[in-house]
Amino acid sequence: MLAIIQARSNSKRFKNKVLYKLLDKTLIEYVVDNVKKSKYIKKIFVATSKNKIDKKLSSYLKFKKINVFNGDLNDVALRLIELAIKKKASHFVRINGDSPLIDSKLIDKAINIYKKNKSFDLITNVFPRTFPAGQSVEIIKTNTLKSLHGYMSKDEKEHVTKYFYKNYKKYKIKNFVCSKNYKFKNIKKMTVDYKSDIRLIKKILNEN
């Protein structure tokens, strides 16, 4: 299975957050390293833009020998479609680059659902969301995303799966929910949107 981590440098709330160094690694490295822990992920790419603003990120990823793909800045859906087609992936796992504590076990859970039934257009754990923000996992069928791309608004192209959720009756969507014994079930937010979010991430890293 191909994992695509979408990342950018032009976040308005916390610029260059993916390259922010926490303890001994940048945030994007935490994401990549946690995705690597999955039993089923065969290939990992960070999909960023080909714009000048993401040049530093691209160079850093190449320096760290992390696969990088450069595509459209605002049309994230197209960026993911182009990469999935290039890698001949019928489906791919989509992970956000602002999720340094992404749980590989959730990725494996989603992939196990996919292995039992490959007909789903989207396998997700955010419809409805029962896991903390920052533990979002989605497996997208490449051909389905490609076929609906022309119908997506500018906002939907940026947020990729928004169109699926808005038109959920048209697509085969499978959602899985948070169990009572999930280790982070009492935490609401594990994403890095603001610099102030780093404090919690650091606390969790020190405790685990």
Buried (B, 14 or more C-beta within 10 A) or exposed (E): BBBBBBBBBEBEEBEBBBBBEBEEBBBBBBBBBBBEEBEBBEEBBBBBBEBEBBBEBBEBBEEBEBBBBBBBBBBBBBBBBBBBEEBEBEBBBBBBBBBBBBBBBBBBBBBEBBEEEEEBBBBBBBBEBBBBBBBBBBBBBBBBBBEBBEEBEEEBBBBBBBBBBEEBEEBBBBBBEBEEEBEBBEBEEBBBBEEEBBEBBEEBBEEE
